[in-house]
Each structure stands twice: as structure tokens, then as C-alpha cells.
Amino acid sequence: MKNFFLLLFVSSLAIGARAQRPEADHFTTAAGELTIQPVLHGTLMIQFDEKTIYVDPYGGEQAFKGLDKPDLILITDIHGDHLDEKTLDALKAEGTTIIAPQAVKDMMSEKYKKSTSVVNNGDKHEDLDILIEAIPMYNLPEAPDAKHVKGRGNGYILTLGDKRVYISGDTEDIPEMRGLNGIDIAFVCMNLPYTMDINQAASAVLEFEPAIVYPYHYRGRPDMSDTAAFKALVDKGSKGIEVRLRNWYPEYQ
């Protein structure tokens, strides 16, 4: 009987651990604190200057329980793990400012189109005193039937105080990523067959040299990318890049 209750206790702890979202990370900028909260897959929350920004909100109401309502939403692409209107509905996001490429706006229902500003590859846009730069995200080699074609989706660079934050979206190790400069924090995807493998991702990161990189959007089908192996590749190639591994796949209850 004692062993039964011990097993029950340990099992309850394990379930709680699976359900728990990772802790937020905090950074000091010249204009105040920057907070980054991993949420799920390619979804993150950024808080800066009393503003809350969601990137690709996905996962339904439970994934955002306890988090602040967004002031600004960035959407990278048309796929359902990026443009998820059921989650936007759960967040009561109608009327919230959304930044998205034209292809995303074209797929939205009218209630979200009304508050969406189109920002395409190469555009710069300022909202809530935050500079937003849209850069390409696409598969290599370029092909009309690629899962992500050039010009459809956006990666984003946000300037937050004196910090520049890069969000890759769904991409391979494209020249536009490799040519980035001055990135303080980067979120880099790595899941086959949709984006790239860990070797491509590590090679690109070692070339553009962000101060901190988070591997995210790393679960494909049927497996997860080996983020520990990605970290080992980056650590071996550079002592100046910090790789932060977080659980982007908590089981929200």
C-alpha cells in the first residue's frame, strides 16, 4: 500500500511537470525590462515597455492561461500552427492589432482582416513604438511546390530598446538569415521535412552569430529534432553564442 501511494505521488508530479510551461526569461535593455515567454511550438510571448506581443498564437485557450492579453500579434505564415483563428477567438483578439504578410491576411475572416496591417518581405513598420522588420522565410531549393515559398511568409526582427530580436518563422538556412547582423536574441526553427535539420540551423547560427539563440518549432513528424545535438554543434563552433534550450511542448491541461 505504501508503494502504491508513493507511485501515485510520483505520477502526479510527473503529470504536473508535463503540463507546466517553462519559466519566462528576463533581459535588461536600455529602455527597460524585456520578458520572453515560450508558449508552444512556434508561439512565444514578448513583453516590453508595458506591451504584450504574441507571435503566432496557437494551441487554444489553455496554452495562454494566466498570460496577459495581447496588445500586438505577429503572424508569420498561412499554416494552421501560425494562423490559428480558433486560438485568436479564444484570446478574444478581435480588434487587436495584427501584423502579417498579405498571404495571411487573404486567408483571414473579415473580423480579423479589419485590424491587420500588411507587412511583406523587406518592409519596415512601426507599431506601439516598436520597429518591426519583415524578412524572407522559405525553403531551399526554391520551387513553386515548396512547403514555404519565398515571399509568402515573414520572419521578423523586432527592435526593443537596444535589443534586436529575430524570429525565423518557417525557413531553411537562407542567405537572408545568414547575412543578419547585430542580433541579440534569435528564435530558430529546425524540423524536417518542413524547415531544416540541426546541421543547417547550427551552420546558419554560427554565421550570423546572435548573442543568444533559442531552438524552437523543432517538432516534426514523427520525431523531435535533437536540440541537445544542435547546442553541441553551436558550442563547438563558437564560445560567444549562448544556446538556451526550453520545453516548447508542454502538455497543457
C-alpha positions as a LaTeX table, in Angstrom:
\begin{tabular}{lrrr}
\hline
Residue & $x$ (\AA) & $y$ (\AA) & $z$ (\AA) \\
\hline
Met1 & 0.00 & 0.00 & 0.00 \\
Lys2 & 2.84 & 2.38 & 0.86 \\
Asn3 & 4.42 & 1.69 & $-2.52$ \\
Phe4 & 1.09 & 2.37 & $-4.23$ \\
Phe5 & 0.78 & 5.85 & $-2.67$ \\
Leu6 & 4.42 & 6.60 & $-3.46$ \\
Leu7 & 3.81 & 5.69 & $-7.09$ \\
Leu8 & 0.65 & 7.81 & $-7.14$ \\
Phe9 & 2.58 & 10.78 & $-5.73$ \\
Val10 & 5.42 & 10.45 & $-8.22$ \\
Ser11 & 2.94 & 10.08 & $-11.08$ \\
Ser12 & 1.13 & 13.26 & $-10.04$ \\
Leu13 & 4.42 & 15.16 & $-10.00$ \\
Ala14 & 5.25 & 13.87 & $-13.48$ \\
Ile15 & 1.86 & 14.93 & $-14.83$ \\
Gly16 & 2.29 & 18.38 & $-13.29$ \\
Ala17 & 5.77 & 18.71 & $-14.80$ \\
Arg18 & 4.46 & 17.80 & $-18.25$ \\
Ala19 & 1.71 & 20.37 & $-18.02$ \\
Gln20 & 3.87 & 23.24 & $-16.79$ \\
Arg21 & 5.04 & 25.90 & $-19.25$ \\
Pro22 & 8.71 & 26.88 & $-18.96$ \\
Glu23 & 9.72 & 29.91 & $-16.92$ \\
Ala24 & 9.96 & 33.24 & $-18.69$ \\
Asp25 & 13.39 & 34.73 & $-19.37$ \\
His26 & 14.18 & 38.33 & $-18.47$ \\
Phe27 & 16.62 & 40.69 & $-20.17$ \\
Thr28 & 17.78 & 44.20 & $-19.36$ \\
Thr29 & 17.61 & 46.75 & $-22.18$ \\
Ala30 & 18.40 & 50.44 & $-22.35$ \\
Ala31 & 14.65 & 51.12 & $-22.26$ \\
Gly32 & 13.58 & 48.71 & $-19.52$ \\
Glu33 & 13.00 & 45.02 & $-18.96$ \\
Leu34 & 12.31 & 42.61 & $-21.80$ \\
Thr35 & 10.48 & 39.36 & $-20.95$ \\
Ile36 & 10.27 & 36.36 & $-23.25$ \\
Gln37 & 7.87 & 33.52 & $-22.51$ \\
Pro38 & 7.97 & 30.31 & $-24.57$ \\
Val39 & 4.41 & 29.07 & $-25.08$ \\
Leu40 & 4.07 & 26.25 & $-27.63$ \\
His41 & 5.86 & 25.10 & $-30.81$ \\
Gly42 & 6.39 & 28.38 & $-32.71$ \\
Thr43 & 4.42 & 30.52 & $-30.28$ \\
Leu44 & 6.01 & 32.98 & $-27.87$ \\
Met45 & 5.01 & 35.96 & $-25.79$ \\
Ile46 & 7.20 & 39.06 & $-25.60$ \\
Gln47 & 6.63 & 41.80 & $-23.04$ \\
Phe48 & 8.37 & 45.15 & $-23.26$ \\
Asp49 & 7.52 & 48.69 & $-22.18$ \\
Glu50 & 4.19 & 47.52 & $-20.69$ \\
Lys51 & 3.19 & 45.98 & $-24.01$ \\
Thr52 & 2.44 & 42.32 & $-24.69$ \\
Ile53 & 3.24 & 40.83 & $-28.09$ \\
Tyr54 & 2.24 & 37.35 & $-29.23$ \\
Val55 & 3.97 & 35.64 & $-32.13$ \\
Asp56 & 1.91 & 33.00 & $-33.98$ \\
Pro57 & $-0.61$ & 32.34 & $-31.19$ \\
Tyr58 & $-1.56$ & 28.67 & $-31.38$ \\
Gly59 & $-2.74$ & 25.94 & $-29.05$ \\
Gly60 & $-6.11$ & 27.15 & $-27.81$ \\
Glu61 & $-7.15$ & 28.88 & $-24.63$ \\
Gln62 & $-5.30$ & 26.52 & $-22.26$ \\
Ala63 & $-1.90$ & 27.40 & $-23.73$ \\
Phe64 & $-2.40$ & 31.04 & $-22.68$ \\
Lys65 & $-3.99$ & 30.55 & $-19.28$ \\
Gly66 & $-2.53$ & 33.09 & $-16.86$ \\
Leu67 & $-0.87$ & 35.18 & $-19.57$ \\
Asp68 & $-1.73$ & 38.80 & $-20.35$ \\
Lys69 & $-3.99$ & 39.77 & $-23.23$ \\
Pro70 & $-2.02$ & 40.77 & $-26.34$ \\
Asp71 & $-1.58$ & 44.37 & $-27.44$ \\
Leu72 & 0.02 & 43.27 & $-30.71$ \\
Ile73 & 0.07 & 39.98 & $-32.65$ \\
Leu74 & 2.61 & 38.95 & $-35.28$ \\
Ile75 & 1.77 & 36.14 & $-37.69$ \\
Thr76 & 4.43 & 34.62 & $-39.91$ \\
Asp77 & 2.62 & 32.27 & $-42.31$ \\
Ile78 & $-0.64$ & 30.74 & $-43.53$ \\
His79 & $-0.29$ & 27.28 & $-41.96$ \\
Gly80 & $-2.54$ & 26.33 & $-39.06$ \\
Asp81 & 0.26 & 26.36 & $-36.47$ \\
His82 & 0.79 & 30.06 & $-37.29$ \\
Leu83 & $-2.57$ & 31.40 & $-38.42$ \\
Asp84 & $-4.97$ & 29.80 & $-35.95$ \\
Glu85 & $-8.25$ & 31.69 & $-35.74$ \\
Lys86 & $-9.66$ & 29.34 & $-33.11$ \\
Thr87 & $-6.88$ & 30.48 & $-30.79$ \\
Leu88 & $-7.41$ & 34.12 & $-31.79$ \\
Asp89 & $-11.07$ & 33.64 & $-30.88$ \\
Ala90 & $-10.12$ & 32.10 & $-27.51$ \\
Leu91 & $-7.88$ & 35.12 & $-26.84$ \\
Lys92 & $-10.73$ & 37.48 & $-27.76$ \\
Ala93 & $-8.29$ & 39.07 & $-30.20$ \\
Glu94 & $-10.85$ & 40.74 & $-32.46$ \\
Gly95 & $-9.78$ & 44.39 & $-32.71$ \\
Thr96 & $-6.21$ & 43.67 & $-31.56$ \\
Thr97 & $-3.59$ & 44.97 & $-33.99$ \\
Ile98 & $-2.16$ & 42.15 & $-36.12$ \\
Ile99 & 0.93 & 42.34 & $-38.31$ \\
Ala100 & 1.03 & 39.78 & $-41.13$ \\
Pro101 & 2.06 & 39.28 & $-44.77$ \\
Gln102 & $-0.54$ & 39.69 & $-47.50$ \\
Ala103 & $-0.98$ & 35.94 & $-47.97$ \\
Val104 & $-2.01$ & 35.60 & $-44.32$ \\
Lys105 & $-4.47$ & 38.48 & $-44.47$ \\
Asp106 & $-6.02$ & 36.99 & $-47.60$ \\
Met107 & $-6.89$ & 33.83 & $-45.63$ \\
Met108 & $-8.36$ & 35.60 & $-42.61$ \\
Ser109 & $-12.01$ & 36.02 & $-41.81$ \\
Glu110 & $-13.30$ & 39.56 & $-42.10$ \\
Lys111 & $-13.30$ & 40.16 & $-38.34$ \\
Tyr112 & $-9.50$ & 39.84 & $-38.23$ \\
Lys113 & $-8.77$ & 41.46 & $-41.59$ \\
Lys114 & $-10.12$ & 44.75 & $-40.20$ \\
Ser115 & $-7.32$ & 45.07 & $-37.64$ \\
Thr116 & $-4.49$ & 43.58 & $-39.72$ \\
Ser117 & $-1.68$ & 45.68 & $-41.19$ \\
Val118 & 0.11 & 44.06 & $-44.12$ \\
Val119 & 3.89 & 43.94 & $-43.84$ \\
Asn120 & 5.69 & 41.97 & $-46.55$ \\
Asn121 & 9.28 & 40.84 & $-47.04$ \\
Gly122 & 11.62 & 43.84 & $-46.93$ \\
Asp123 & 9.09 & 46.17 & $-45.30$ \\
Lys124 & 9.64 & 48.10 & $-42.07$ \\
His125 & 6.71 & 49.00 & $-39.87$ \\
Glu126 & 6.40 & 50.75 & $-36.53$ \\
Asp127 & 3.62 & 49.93 & $-34.10$ \\
Leu128 & 3.34 & 50.73 & $-30.38$ \\
Asp129 & 6.77 & 52.41 & $-30.76$ \\
Ile130 & 8.30 & 49.06 & $-31.77$ \\
Leu131 & 10.22 & 48.77 & $-35.04$ \\
Ile132 & 9.24 & 45.63 & $-36.94$ \\
Glu133 & 11.26 & 44.46 & $-39.94$ \\
Ala134 & 9.90 & 41.67 & $-42.16$ \\
Ile135 & 12.45 & 39.39 & $-43.78$ \\
Pro136 & 12.01 & 36.36 & $-46.04$ \\
Met137 & 11.43 & 32.80 & $-44.82$ \\
Tyr138 & 11.37 & 29.96 & $-47.34$ \\
Asn139 & 12.59 & 26.51 & $-48.33$ \\
Leu140 & 15.64 & 25.64 & $-50.40$ \\
Pro141 & 15.92 & 24.94 & $-53.22$ \\
Glu142 & 13.24 & 27.40 & $-54.25$ \\
Ala143 & 10.36 & 25.70 & $-56.02$ \\
Pro144 & 6.69 & 26.52 & $-56.71$ \\
Asp145 & 5.60 & 23.43 & $-54.76$ \\
Ala146 & 7.81 & 24.06 & $-51.71$ \\
Lys147 & 6.13 & 23.93 & $-48.32$ \\
His148 & 7.23 & 27.55 & $-47.81$ \\
Val149 & 7.74 & 29.63 & $-50.94$ \\
Lys150 & 9.72 & 32.86 & $-50.93$ \\
Gly151 & 7.59 & 35.97 & $-50.47$ \\
Arg152 & 4.61 & 34.31 & $-48.80$ \\
Gly153 & 5.65 & 34.33 & $-45.15$ \\
Asn154 & 7.68 & 36.61 & $-42.90$ \\
Gly155 & 10.46 & 36.23 & $-40.44$ \\
Tyr156 & 10.60 & 39.26 & $-38.15$ \\
Ile157 & 13.22 & 41.41 & $-36.46$ \\
Leu158 & 11.94 & 43.47 & $-33.54$ \\
Thr159 & 13.90 & 46.36 & $-32.06$ \\
Leu160 & 13.13 & 46.52 & $-28.34$ \\
Gly161 & 15.18 & 49.21 & $-26.65$ \\
Asp162 & 18.74 & 48.36 & $-27.64$ \\
Lys163 & 17.98 & 44.69 & $-28.27$ \\
Arg164 & 17.26 & 43.18 & $-31.70$ \\
Val165 & 15.17 & 40.00 & $-31.62$ \\
Tyr166 & 14.99 & 37.73 & $-34.67$ \\
Ile167 & 12.10 & 35.30 & $-35.17$ \\
Ser168 & 12.81 & 32.95 & $-38.05$ \\
Gly169 & 9.36 & 31.66 & $-38.89$ \\
Asp170 & 9.45 & 28.51 & $-41.06$ \\
Thr171 & 12.62 & 28.63 & $-43.10$ \\
Glu172 & 15.79 & 26.92 & $-44.16$ \\
Asp173 & 19.26 & 28.41 & $-43.79$ \\
Ile174 & 18.60 & 31.06 & $-46.42$ \\
Pro175 & 21.09 & 33.81 & $-47.37$ \\
Glu176 & 18.87 & 36.43 & $-45.73$ \\
Met177 & 19.27 & 34.65 & $-42.38$ \\
Arg178 & 22.98 & 34.02 & $-42.79$ \\
Gly179 & 23.50 & 37.70 & $-43.63$ \\
Leu180 & 21.90 & 39.06 & $-40.45$ \\
Asn181 & 23.95 & 41.37 & $-38.22$ \\
Gly182 & 23.61 & 42.63 & $-34.68$ \\
Ile183 & 21.04 & 40.10 & $-33.46$ \\
Asp184 & 20.90 & 39.84 & $-29.69$ \\
Ile185 & 18.26 & 37.09 & $-29.38$ \\
Ala186 & 17.25 & 34.65 & $-32.10$ \\
Phe187 & 14.49 & 32.05 & $-32.39$ \\
Val188 & 15.49 & 29.48 & $-35.00$ \\
Cys189 & 13.29 & 26.64 & $-36.29$ \\
Met190 & 14.57 & 23.13 & $-37.09$ \\
Asn191 & 12.07 & 20.47 & $-38.03$ \\
Leu192 & 12.12 & 18.23 & $-41.08$ \\
Pro193 & 10.56 & 17.98 & $-43.60$ \\
Tyr194 & 9.11 & 21.45 & $-43.13$ \\
Thr195 & 12.14 & 23.63 & $-42.44$ \\
Met196 & 15.76 & 22.47 & $-41.89$ \\
Asp197 & 17.85 & 20.00 & $-39.94$ \\
Ile198 & 20.05 & 20.76 & $-36.95$ \\
Asn199 & 23.21 & 20.92 & $-39.07$ \\
Gln200 & 21.76 & 23.60 & $-41.34$ \\
Ala201 & 20.43 & 25.53 & $-38.35$ \\
Ala202 & 23.73 & 25.37 & $-36.46$ \\
Ser203 & 25.69 & 26.40 & $-39.55$ \\
Ala204 & 23.46 & 29.43 & $-40.11$ \\
Val205 & 23.61 & 30.44 & $-36.43$ \\
Leu206 & 27.39 & 30.22 & $-36.42$ \\
Glu207 & 27.44 & 32.52 & $-39.44$ \\
Phe208 & 25.14 & 35.29 & $-38.22$ \\
Glu209 & 26.26 & 34.96 & $-34.57$ \\
Pro210 & 23.38 & 36.02 & $-32.35$ \\
Ala211 & 24.32 & 36.54 & $-28.72$ \\
Ile212 & 21.57 & 34.12 & $-27.60$ \\
Val213 & 19.69 & 31.55 & $-29.66$ \\
Tyr214 & 16.61 & 29.52 & $-28.79$ \\
Pro215 & 15.84 & 26.49 & $-30.93$ \\
Tyr216 & 12.05 & 26.48 & $-31.32$ \\
His217 & 9.46 & 24.99 & $-33.68$ \\
Tyr218 & 11.52 & 21.79 & $-33.52$ \\
Arg219 & 8.91 & 19.03 & $-33.52$ \\
Gly220 & 8.13 & 17.48 & $-36.87$ \\
Arg221 & 6.59 & 14.14 & $-37.76$ \\
Pro222 & 7.17 & 11.66 & $-36.29$ \\
Asp223 & 10.15 & 12.85 & $-34.23$ \\
Met224 & 11.58 & 15.85 & $-32.44$ \\
Ser225 & 14.79 & 17.48 & $-33.61$ \\
Asp226 & 17.75 & 16.76 & $-31.36$ \\
Thr227 & 18.12 & 20.20 & $-29.79$ \\
Ala228 & 20.90 & 18.97 & $-27.47$ \\
Ala229 & 22.90 & 17.96 & $-30.56$ \\
Phe230 & 22.19 & 21.39 & $-32.08$ \\
Lys231 & 23.55 & 23.02 & $-28.92$ \\
Ala232 & 26.66 & 20.85 & $-29.05$ \\
Leu233 & 27.32 & 21.91 & $-32.66$ \\
Val234 & 26.97 & 25.60 & $-31.81$ \\
Asp235 & 29.02 & 25.30 & $-28.61$ \\
Lys236 & 31.79 & 23.58 & $-30.55$ \\
Gly237 & 31.80 & 26.26 & $-33.25$ \\
Ser238 & 31.59 & 29.35 & $-31.04$ \\
Lys239 & 32.11 & 30.25 & $-27.38$ \\
Gly240 & 30.32 & 33.55 & $-27.90$ \\
Ile241 & 26.82 & 32.21 & $-28.64$ \\
Glu242 & 24.59 & 31.07 & $-25.79$ \\
Val243 & 22.12 & 28.33 & $-26.72$ \\
Arg244 & 19.05 & 28.23 & $-24.48$ \\
Leu245 & 17.05 & 25.01 & $-24.54$ \\
Arg246 & 13.44 & 25.26 & $-23.39$ \\
Asn247 & 10.46 & 22.92 & $-23.49$ \\
Trp248 & 8.27 & 24.25 & $-26.28$ \\
Tyr249 & 5.87 & 21.31 & $-25.96$ \\
Pro250 & 4.29 & 21.31 & $-22.50$ \\
Glu251 & 1.06 & 19.34 & $-22.26$ \\
Tyr252 & $-1.46$ & 21.99 & $-21.30$ \\
Gln253 & $-4.40$ & 20.60 & $-19.37$ \\
\hline
\end{tabular}
